[in-house]
Amino acid sequence: MEAETLALAQEIDFSMWGLFARATFIVKVVMLILVVASFWSWSIIIQKLITYRSARREAQVFDEAFWSGNPLDELFEQIGTQPDGSSEKIFAAGMIEWRRSHRADGGLIAGAQARIDRSMDVAIAKEAEGLQKGLSILATVGSTAPFIGLFGTVWGIMNAFIEIAEQQNTNLAVVAPGIAEALLATGLGLLAAIPAVIFYNKLSADSDRIVGGYEAFADEFATILSRQLDS
């Protein structure tokens, strides 16, 4: 009897594809959802790593140009009113409002400082929204994927017990495949959730640091313009 059970167990395909092919429809759907969620998460992670690296490089290059000692009007003429870089957009927003705040006779319209600050705050908010776009998906995958996998496991184990009851047999060859299929769903859930949680925390911190740099620059630029207003 033991030899027969061992022979049956050896004939079963316990590879991931074999377990997926033998799973019930509901468990297959759960597995596919988790695989898609995992690939989606990794695409966001790679995209954000590239985007944040580019943003840091752009901010460094712009800071060097800003603090080079050249006139700010000359720098503004170089980058234009529709620049590509995030730091340049914040700078351009402040400069555009600065120029709009001058009357035809050269005098300043009242409330110029507040309008300049608001213009740069709006530009920072837009850039922050772009940097943080997609992070909510990582948070969702990280928090829900284990539960989706657990649902697939519970469903798979339930069907395994049903099969045991129908066959009136508790041999390993009958029990093991159903439990293995069920546990695969949990494994896929963890495989999707763990990288999503880790990189969500990292990318959120990176985004906050980049936005903090934008806010620090805006404060410094506003201070420079404030001196111009007072003089």
Backbone as CSV, one residue per row, in Angstrom:
resi,resn,N_x,N_y,N_z,CA_x,CA_y,CA_z,C_x,C_y,C_z
1,MET,0.829,-1.211,0.000,0.000,0.000,0.000,0.861,1.258,0.000
2,GLU,1.914,1.240,0.845,2.797,2.394,0.901,3.536,2.564,-0.418
3,ALA,3.939,1.443,-1.024,4.629,1.512,-2.306,3.725,2.080,-3.388
4,GLU,2.452,1.705,-3.345,1.496,2.227,-4.327,1.285,3.721,-4.138
5,THR,1.177,4.145,-2.873,0.997,5.577,-2.587,2.200,6.388,-3.045
6,LEU,3.401,5.845,-2.772,4.624,6.530,-3.193,4.693,6.643,-4.703
7,ALA,4.283,5.596,-5.406,4.298,5.621,-6.865,3.333,6.672,-7.407
8,LEU,2.153,6.754,-6.793,1.183,7.770,-7.221,1.693,9.174,-6.971
9,ALA,2.355,9.378,-5.825,2.879,10.710,-5.491,3.971,11.125,-6.463
10,GLN,4.799,10.156,-6.885,5.877,10.463,-7.807,5.362,10.822,-9.189
11,GLU,4.197,10.348,-9.537,3.623,10.652,-10.853,3.009,12.047,-10.915
12,ILE,2.770,12.669,-9.773,2.124,13.988,-9.729,3.147,15.068,-10.037
13,ASP,2.765,16.012,-10.876,3.630,17.140,-11.236,3.471,18.238,-10.181
14,PHE,4.518,18.444,-9.380,4.466,19.462,-8.342,5.161,20.763,-8.752
15,SER,5.442,20.919,-10.031,5.999,22.187,-10.504,4.933,23.276,-10.415
16,MET,5.365,24.543,-10.482,4.412,25.653,-10.362,3.359,25.586,-11.470
17,TRP,3.816,25.264,-12.686,2.847,25.176,-13.782,1.894,24.008,-13.580
18,GLY,2.439,22.886,-13.075,1.581,21.731,-12.816,0.554,22.019,-11.744
19,LEU,0.970,22.699,-10.688,0.033,23.048,-9.621,-1.027,24.026,-10.129
20,PHE,-0.599,24.982,-10.967,-1.564,25.941,-11.517,-2.566,25.242,-12.433
21,ALA,-2.078,24.365,-13.292,-2.958,23.682,-14.247,-3.975,22.797,-13.538
22,ARG,-3.602,22.255,-12.386,-4.497,21.347,-11.678,-5.444,22.077,-10.728
23,ALA,-5.196,23.355,-10.474,-6.015,24.109,-9.519,-7.416,24.340,-10.064
24,THR,-8.335,24.645,-9.169,-9.700,24.964,-9.574,-9.746,26.341,-10.230
25,PHE,-10.867,26.645,-10.864,-10.989,27.903,-11.606,-10.782,29.111,-10.687
26,ILE,-11.399,29.097,-9.508,-11.276,30.235,-8.592,-9.828,30.444,-8.172
27,VAL,-9.141,29.364,-7.841,-7.743,29.477,-7.427,-6.875,29.964,-8.590
28,LYS,-7.181,29.526,-9.798,-6.446,30.004,-10.972,-6.621,31.514,-11.143
29,VAL,-7.848,31.977,-10.968,-8.108,33.415,-11.084,-7.315,34.176,-10.031
30,VAL,-7.304,33.674,-8.790,-6.545,34.313,-7.716,-5.062,34.372,-8.069
31,MET,-4.516,33.280,-8.575,-3.099,33.245,-8.938,-2.787,34.242,-10.049
32,LEU,-3.656,34.295,-11.046,-3.429,35.232,-12.150,-3.479,36.676,-11.667
33,ILE,-4.418,36.987,-10.784,-4.502,38.340,-10.226,-3.209,38.699,-9.499
34,LEU,-2.686,37.769,-8.724,-1.469,38.034,-7.963,-0.257,38.183,-8.873
35,VAL,-0.188,37.384,-9.921,0.926,37.515,-10.865,0.875,38.865,-11.575
36,VAL,-0.313,39.260,-12.028,-0.468,40.565,-12.683,-0.116,41.694,-11.716
37,ALA,-0.581,41.580,-10.459,-0.274,42.607,-9.456,1.222,42.700,-9.212
38,SER,1.907,41.556,-9.204,3.353,41.561,-8.992,4.079,42.265,-10.139
39,PHE,3.717,41.936,-11.373,4.350,42.584,-12.527,4.031,44.078,-12.554
40,TRP,2.807,44.433,-12.208,2.399,45.845,-12.175,3.224,46.604,-11.133
41,SER,3.401,45.985,-9.984,4.189,46.623,-8.922,5.633,46.852,-9.367
42,TRP,6.224,45.833,-9.978,7.611,45.964,-10.403,7.767,47.004,-11.506
43,SER,6.781,47.122,-12.376,6.861,48.161,-13.418,6.833,49.551,-12.798
44,ILE,5.993,49.741,-11.774,5.946,51.026,-11.074,7.247,51.279,-10.330
45,ILE,7.770,50.259,-9.673,9.010,50.405,-8.910,10.156,50.836,-9.822
46,ILE,10.316,50.158,-10.951,11.410,50.493,-11.873,11.229,51.896,-12.441
47,GLN,9.979,52.228,-12.807,9.709,53.560,-13.355,10.029,54.649,-12.335
48,LYS,9.644,54.433,-11.077,9.876,55.449,-10.043,11.363,55.582,-9.720
49,LEU,12.079,54.485,-9.694,13.514,54.566,-9.431,14.205,55.409,-10.503
50,ILE,13.820,55.207,-11.761,14.394,55.991,-12.857,13.966,57.451,-12.745
51,THR,12.684,57.689,-12.460,12.170,59.053,-12.369,12.834,59.823,-11.228
52,TYR,12.960,59.194,-10.069,13.549,59.882,-8.918,15.030,60.168,-9.148
53,ARG,15.719,59.243,-9.770,17.131,59.479,-10.070,17.276,60.659,-11.018
54,SER,16.419,60.724,-12.034,16.450,61.845,-12.973,16.111,63.155,-12.281
55,ALA,15.131,63.123,-11.355,14.735,64.342,-10.646,15.870,64.857,-9.771
56,ARG,16.579,63.958,-9.092,17.705,64.385,-8.252,18.826,64.987,-9.097
57,ARG,19.086,64.355,-10.249,20.132,64.871,-11.130,19.755,66.250,-11.670
58,GLU,18.496,66.393,-12.083,18.038,67.683,-12.618,18.109,68.778,-11.562
59,ALA,17.717,68.446,-10.322,17.763,69.434,-9.238,19.192,69.860,-8.949
60,GLN,20.131,68.923,-9.006,21.529,69.253,-8.746,22.080,70.184,-9.821
61,VAL,21.779,69.864,-11.080,22.257,70.702,-12.180,21.658,72.099,-12.084
62,PHE,20.369,72.192,-11.770,19.738,73.508,-11.689,20.280,74.311,-10.502
63,ASP,20.505,73.650,-9.376,21.052,74.357,-8.212,22.409,74.974,-8.540
64,GLU,23.234,74.234,-9.278,24.534,74.779,-9.669,24.374,76.005,-10.550
65,ALA,23.396,75.960,-11.465,23.167,77.117,-12.332,22.569,78.281,-11.549
66,PHE,21.672,77.964,-10.597,21.001,79.020,-9.832,21.986,79.773,-8.930
67,TRP,22.894,79.028,-8.318,23.839,79.635,-7.384,25.180,79.973,-8.040
68,SER,25.191,80.013,-9.359,26.441,80.311,-10.068,26.818,81.781,-9.994
69,GLY,25.879,82.615,-9.598,26.141,84.053,-9.520,25.659,84.830,-10.719
70,ASN,25.184,84.134,-11.756,24.647,84.827,-12.922,23.301,85.458,-12.577
71,PRO,22.929,86.544,-13.270,21.634,87.189,-13.001,20.474,86.206,-13.194
72,LEU,19.464,86.306,-12.308,18.322,85.401,-12.388,17.507,85.635,-13.654
73,ASP,17.452,86.878,-14.117,16.731,87.155,-15.360,17.388,86.433,-16.537
74,GLU,18.696,86.388,-16.514,19.412,85.688,-17.594,19.133,84.191,-17.535
75,LEU,19.121,83.635,-16.322,18.802,82.208,-16.171,17.379,81.926,-16.629
76,PHE,16.453,82.822,-16.317,15.056,82.634,-16.712,14.924,82.672,-18.227
77,GLU,15.671,83.556,-18.877,15.624,83.623,-20.334,16.157,82.330,-20.959
78,GLN,17.113,81.691,-20.294,17.687,80.457,-20.830,16.701,79.290,-20.753
79,ILE,15.996,79.160,-19.620,15.117,77.995,-19.459,13.730,78.242,-20.044
80,GLY,13.308,79.495,-20.185,12.016,79.810,-20.790,10.848,79.656,-19.814
81,THR,9.665,79.869,-20.322,8.463,79.816,-19.478,7.870,78.414,-19.363
82,GLN,8.315,77.494,-20.214,7.807,76.113,-20.182,8.972,75.134,-20.106
83,PRO,9.719,75.141,-19.009,10.871,74.236,-18.899,10.429,72.794,-18.661
84,ASP,11.362,71.885,-18.781,11.074,70.467,-18.591,11.333,70.006,-17.161
85,GLY,12.385,70.499,-16.528,12.766,70.057,-15.196,11.835,70.576,-14.108
86,SER,11.710,69.804,-13.039,10.821,70.190,-11.940,11.327,71.446,-11.229
87,SER,12.609,71.493,-10.908,13.168,72.675,-10.251,13.028,73.897,-11.144
88,GLU,13.238,73.715,-12.432,13.095,74.823,-13.374,11.654,75.324,-13.430
89,LYS,10.694,74.396,-13.336,9.290,74.810,-13.358,8.937,75.649,-12.136
90,ILE,9.465,75.273,-10.978,9.208,76.038,-9.755,9.830,77.426,-9.871
91,PHE,11.061,77.473,-10.352,11.739,78.749,-10.554,10.984,79.600,-11.565
92,ALA,10.559,78.990,-12.679,9.832,79.738,-13.711,8.516,80.280,-13.178
93,ALA,7.820,79.506,-12.342,6.554,79.975,-11.768,6.780,81.226,-10.934
94,GLY,7.849,81.235,-10.127,8.146,82.420,-9.327,8.536,83.611,-10.176
95,MET,9.345,83.379,-11.200,9.791,84.484,-12.046,8.657,85.058,-12.881
96,ILE,7.777,84.187,-13.372,6.643,84.685,-14.165,5.763,85.592,-13.313
97,GLU,5.475,85.166,-12.095,4.644,85.991,-11.211,5.387,87.261,-10.803
98,TRP,6.687,87.162,-10.643,7.489,88.344,-10.313,7.370,89.393,-11.415
99,ARG,7.467,88.952,-12.655,7.379,89.898,-13.767,5.955,90.426,-13.938
100,ARG,4.971,89.591,-13.703,3.583,90.038,-13.818,3.224,91.050,-12.734
101,SER,3.957,91.015,-11.636,3.654,91.910,-10.517,4.198,93.317,-10.719
102,HIS,4.909,93.558,-11.803,5.425,94.892,-12.096,4.434,95.653,-12.985
103,ARG,4.173,96.883,-12.598,3.328,97.749,-13.430,4.139,98.284,-14.602
104,ALA,3.439,98.954,-15.504,4.101,99.502,-16.690,5.149,100.544,-16.319
105,ASP,4.935,101.248,-15.221,5.893,102.270,-14.801,7.051,101.695,-13.990
106,GLY,7.078,100.381,-13.822,8.179,99.758,-13.082,7.866,99.483,-11.632
107,GLY,6.777,100.010,-11.119,6.411,99.778,-9.731,5.814,98.388,-9.538
108,LEU,5.710,97.966,-8.291,5.185,96.648,-7.957,3.730,96.726,-7.513
109,ILE,2.938,95.760,-7.966,1.555,95.652,-7.524,1.549,95.093,-6.111
110,ALA,0.672,95.607,-5.277,0.610,95.170,-3.878,0.323,93.678,-3.780
111,GLY,0.930,93.035,-2.792,0.717,91.603,-2.573,1.554,90.719,-3.460
112,ALA,2.627,91.263,-4.024,3.454,90.488,-4.956,4.082,89.284,-4.267
113,GLN,4.577,89.468,-3.052,5.260,88.370,-2.358,4.328,87.185,-2.123
114,ALA,3.103,87.464,-1.711,2.151,86.382,-1.453,1.809,85.649,-2.741
115,ARG,1.658,86.367,-3.832,1.328,85.725,-5.112,2.491,84.874,-5.614
116,ILE,3.699,85.357,-5.434,4.871,84.584,-5.847,4.954,83.287,-5.050
117,ASP,4.740,83.396,-3.744,4.780,82.202,-2.894,3.717,81.192,-3.310
118,ARG,2.506,81.677,-3.580,1.434,80.772,-3.987,1.735,80.119,-5.320
119,SER,2.307,80.871,-6.241,2.637,80.310,-7.562,3.638,79.175,-7.435
120,MET,4.647,79.381,-6.609,5.637,78.324,-6.426,5.056,77.150,-5.651
121,ASP,4.162,77.421,-4.702,3.515,76.327,-3.956,2.677,75.456,-4.885
122,VAL,1.968,76.096,-5.812,1.165,75.334,-6.785,2.071,74.483,-7.669
123,ALA,3.193,75.056,-8.107,4.128,74.299,-8.943,4.705,73.112,-8.173
124,ILE,5.035,73.324,-6.896,5.562,72.232,-6.077,4.519,71.141,-5.907
125,ALA,3.273,71.541,-5.675,2.193,70.561,-5.496,2.012,69.710,-6.746
126,LYS,2.104,70.309,-7.914,1.974,69.556,-9.160,3.121,68.562,-9.326
127,GLU,4.335,69.008,-9.020,5.479,68.109,-9.132,5.402,66.984,-8.111
128,ALA,4.943,67.302,-6.898,4.799,66.272,-5.866,3.758,65.235,-6.276
129,GLU,2.685,65.694,-6.896,1.652,64.762,-7.356,2.210,63.807,-8.401
130,GLY,3.045,64.333,-9.303,3.652,63.483,-10.312,4.625,62.475,-9.714
131,LEU,5.395,62.923,-8.714,6.349,62.023,-8.074,5.647,60.902,-7.312
132,GLN,4.520,61.205,-6.696,3.826,60.235,-5.850,2.816,59.394,-6.617
133,LYS,2.607,59.703,-7.879,1.648,58.942,-8.676,2.102,57.488,-8.801
134,GLY,1.213,56.569,-8.493,1.528,55.152,-8.572,1.901,54.535,-7.245
135,LEU,2.318,55.358,-6.280,2.693,54.806,-4.980,1.491,54.205,-4.260
136,SER,0.304,54.759,-4.491,-0.894,54.207,-3.858,-1.174,52.785,-4.355
137,ILE,-0.777,52.498,-5.602,-0.953,51.139,-6.125,-0.045,50.171,-5.374
138,LEU,1.193,50.587,-5.110,2.098,49.735,-4.330,1.536,49.480,-2.941
139,ALA,0.979,50.537,-2.329,0.399,50.372,-0.999,-0.782,49.405,-1.036
140,THR,-1.596,49.503,-2.081,-2.758,48.621,-2.206,-2.334,47.168,-2.405
141,VAL,-1.360,46.960,-3.289,-0.866,45.591,-3.518,-0.250,45.030,-2.247
142,GLY,0.543,45.847,-1.562,1.198,45.382,-0.353,0.231,44.995,0.750
143,SER,-0.892,45.691,0.814,-1.842,45.423,1.901,-2.876,44.359,1.552
144,THR,-3.180,44.192,0.273,-4.263,43.273,-0.106,-3.781,41.934,-0.663
145,ALA,-2.579,41.897,-1.256,-2.113,40.662,-1.895,-2.065,39.469,-0.934
146,PRO,-1.594,39.636,0.324,-1.607,38.461,1.217,-3.008,37.930,1.483
147,PHE,-3.984,38.819,1.574,-5.352,38.382,1.845,-5.964,37.716,0.614
148,ILE,-5.630,38.226,-0.573,-6.101,37.571,-1.797,-5.510,36.170,-1.896
149,GLY,-4.205,36.061,-1.595,-3.577,34.746,-1.601,-4.175,33.822,-0.557
150,LEU,-4.489,34.381,0.616,-5.103,33.562,1.669,-6.481,33.070,1.248
151,PHE,-7.226,33.907,0.539,-8.525,33.477,0.022,-8.353,32.288,-0.920
152,GLY,-7.347,32.384,-1.817,-7.087,31.267,-2.716,-6.687,30.006,-1.964
153,THR,-5.925,30.181,-0.878,-5.521,29.026,-0.073,-6.717,28.370,0.600
154,VAL,-7.559,29.201,1.208,-8.747,28.662,1.880,-9.642,27.927,0.885
155,TRP,-9.832,28.522,-0.286,-10.676,27.890,-1.298,-10.055,26.573,-1.775
156,GLY,-8.741,26.581,-1.969,-8.078,25.370,-2.424,-8.118,24.255,-1.394
157,ILE,-7.908,24.583,-0.127,-7.966,23.568,0.915,-9.384,23.024,1.060
158,MET,-10.365,23.899,0.922,-11.754,23.444,0.986,-12.028,22.413,-0.101
159,ASN,-11.562,22.687,-1.313,-11.758,21.728,-2.405,-10.948,20.452,-2.186
160,ALA,-9.784,20.571,-1.527,-8.994,19.379,-1.229,-9.735,18.463,-0.268
161,PHE,-10.372,19.053,0.736,-11.144,18.245,1.681,-12.378,17.644,1.009
162,ILE,-12.986,18.372,0.109,-14.130,17.830,-0.630,-13.703,16.618,-1.445
163,GLU,-12.518,16.719,-2.078,-12.017,15.603,-2.876,-11.711,14.392,-1.995
164,ILE,-11.173,14.651,-0.792,-10.905,13.563,0.145,-12.213,12.851,0.523
165,ALA,-13.251,13.667,0.797,-14.543,13.085,1.174,-15.151,12.277,0.041
166,GLU,-14.992,12.777,-1.188,-15.581,12.070,-2.326,-14.864,10.747,-2.592
167,GLN,-13.542,10.741,-2.444,-12.782,9.527,-2.735,-12.658,8.603,-1.526
168,GLN,-13.042,9.109,-0.342,-12.926,8.306,0.876,-11.505,7.776,1.039
169,ASN,-10.558,8.675,0.792,-9.154,8.265,0.808,-8.317,9.411,1.334
170,THR,-7.489,9.141,2.338,-6.625,10.178,2.915,-5.154,9.931,2.600
171,ASN,-4.888,9.169,1.554,-3.500,8.937,1.165,-2.819,10.249,0.782
172,LEU,-1.507,10.274,0.902,-0.730,11.464,0.562,-0.935,11.869,-0.888
173,ALA,-1.084,10.889,-1.755,-1.270,11.185,-3.177,-2.561,11.943,-3.431
174,VAL,-3.539,11.795,-2.544,-4.817,12.500,-2.686,-4.761,13.855,-1.999
175,VAL,-4.139,13.909,-0.815,-4.156,15.128,0.004,-3.140,16.158,-0.474
176,ALA,-1.927,15.697,-0.788,-0.825,16.612,-1.058,-1.065,17.563,-2.235
177,PRO,-1.556,17.108,-3.394,-1.722,18.039,-4.520,-2.646,19.211,-4.205
178,GLY,-3.784,18.941,-3.577,-4.721,20.012,-3.275,-4.148,21.021,-2.303
179,ILE,-3.441,20.544,-1.270,-2.836,21.459,-0.299,-1.711,22.256,-0.942
180,ALA,-0.920,21.591,-1.797,0.169,22.305,-2.485,-0.384,23.406,-3.380
181,GLU,-1.453,23.125,-4.104,-2.076,24.139,-4.955,-2.557,25.315,-4.114
182,ALA,-3.157,24.989,-2.963,-3.689,26.041,-2.106,-2.569,26.913,-1.550
183,LEU,-1.488,26.294,-1.090,-0.381,27.051,-0.513,0.353,27.886,-1.557
184,LEU,0.308,27.453,-2.814,0.928,28.240,-3.876,0.286,29.623,-3.970
185,ALA,-1.015,29.698,-3.743,-1.700,30.996,-3.788,-1.169,31.924,-2.700
186,THR,-0.968,31.389,-1.502,-0.399,32.204,-0.427,1.010,32.655,-0.774
187,GLY,1.801,31.730,-1.341,3.161,32.084,-1.739,3.188,33.206,-2.766
188,LEU,2.292,33.158,-3.734,2.234,34.217,-4.746,1.784,35.540,-4.122
189,GLY,0.867,35.458,-3.146,0.431,36.675,-2.457,1.579,37.352,-1.729
190,LEU,2.395,36.568,-1.045,3.554,37.130,-0.342,4.596,37.633,-1.336
191,LEU,4.753,36.919,-2.439,5.714,37.325,-3.462,5.345,38.684,-4.056
192,ALA,4.062,38.961,-4.170,3.620,40.257,-4.683,3.674,41.334,-3.608
193,ALA,3.346,40.959,-2.361,3.196,41.965,-1.304,4.524,42.459,-0.744
194,ILE,5.475,41.563,-0.528,6.717,41.950,0.163,7.500,43.023,-0.609
195,PRO,7.784,42.842,-1.922,8.489,43.924,-2.631,7.673,45.217,-2.680
196,ALA,6.342,45.092,-2.802,5.502,46.291,-2.875,5.610,47.103,-1.592
197,VAL,5.579,46.437,-0.445,5.674,47.147,0.841,7.047,47.775,1.018
198,ILE,8.097,47.004,0.728,9.460,47.510,0.908,9.712,48.740,0.043
199,PHE,9.363,48.642,-1.227,9.647,49.759,-2.131,8.660,50.911,-1.943
200,TYR,7.456,50.639,-1.459,6.556,51.742,-1.139,7.167,52.628,-0.061
201,ASN,7.697,52.011,0.993,8.323,52.786,2.059,9.542,53.545,1.553
202,LYS,10.376,52.876,0.761,11.575,53.537,0.235,11.225,54.685,-0.703
203,LEU,10.323,54.412,-1.649,9.978,55.438,-2.644,9.226,56.596,-2.009
204,SER,8.405,56.329,-0.995,7.724,57.421,-0.297,8.732,58.332,0.388
205,ALA,9.737,57.720,1.023,10.778,58.524,1.671,11.578,59.315,0.642
206,ASP,11.904,58.688,-0.491,12.639,59.397,-1.545,11.819,60.560,-2.086
207,SER,10.522,60.333,-2.291,9.652,61.392,-2.791,9.586,62.560,-1.813
208,ASP,9.471,62.241,-0.529,9.414,63.307,0.484,10.704,64.122,0.495
209,ARG,11.845,63.453,0.336,13.118,64.177,0.321,13.233,65.085,-0.902
210,ILE,12.781,64.585,-2.049,12.848,65.400,-3.268,11.931,66.611,-3.145
211,VAL,10.702,66.385,-2.674,9.765,67.503,-2.497,10.288,68.472,-1.446
212,GLY,10.899,67.942,-0.391,11.496,68.814,0.618,12.581,69.697,0.024
213,GLY,13.351,69.150,-0.926,14.351,69.959,-1.614,13.712,71.070,-2.435
214,TYR,12.599,70.756,-3.100,11.882,71.788,-3.862,11.381,72.895,-2.934
215,GLU,10.836,72.502,-1.796,10.311,73.492,-0.855,11.428,74.362,-0.280
216,ALA,12.582,73.744,-0.005,13.715,74.515,0.505,14.194,75.522,-0.537
217,PHE,14.252,75.074,-1.809,14.649,76.004,-2.868,13.649,77.150,-2.997
218,ALA,12.350,76.824,-2.940,11.325,77.861,-3.067,11.459,78.885,-1.941
219,ASP,11.752,78.420,-0.736,11.931,79.350,0.387,13.140,80.255,0.157
220,GLU,14.238,79.681,-0.327,15.435,80.478,-0.587,15.189,81.493,-1.705
221,PHE,14.506,81.031,-2.757,14.209,81.931,-3.871,13.268,83.042,-3.420
222,ALA,12.269,82.691,-2.601,11.345,83.705,-2.095,12.070,84.724,-1.227
223,THR,13.071,84.282,-0.480,13.851,85.203,0.350,14.620,86.192,-0.517
224,ILE,15.187,85.672,-1.615,15.911,86.554,-2.536,14.981,87.606,-3.140
225,LEU,13.806,87.175,-3.578,12.839,88.114,-4.150,12.323,89.083,-3.101
226,SER,12.203,88.609,-1.864,11.745,89.492,-0.789,12.739,90.631,-0.564
227,ARG,14.035,90.325,-0.684,15.026,91.375,-0.546,14.880,92.406,-1.658
228,GLN,14.584,91.893,-2.876,14.380,92.794,-4.003,13.151,93.690,-3.767
229,LEU,12.098,93.078,-3.214,10.892,93.863,-2.938,11.152,94.935,-1.887
230,ASP,11.912,94.593,-0.853,12.161,95.545,0.228,13.073,96.679,-0.212
231,SER,13.933,96.373,-1.219,14.849,97.414,-1.671,14.215,98.304,-2.748
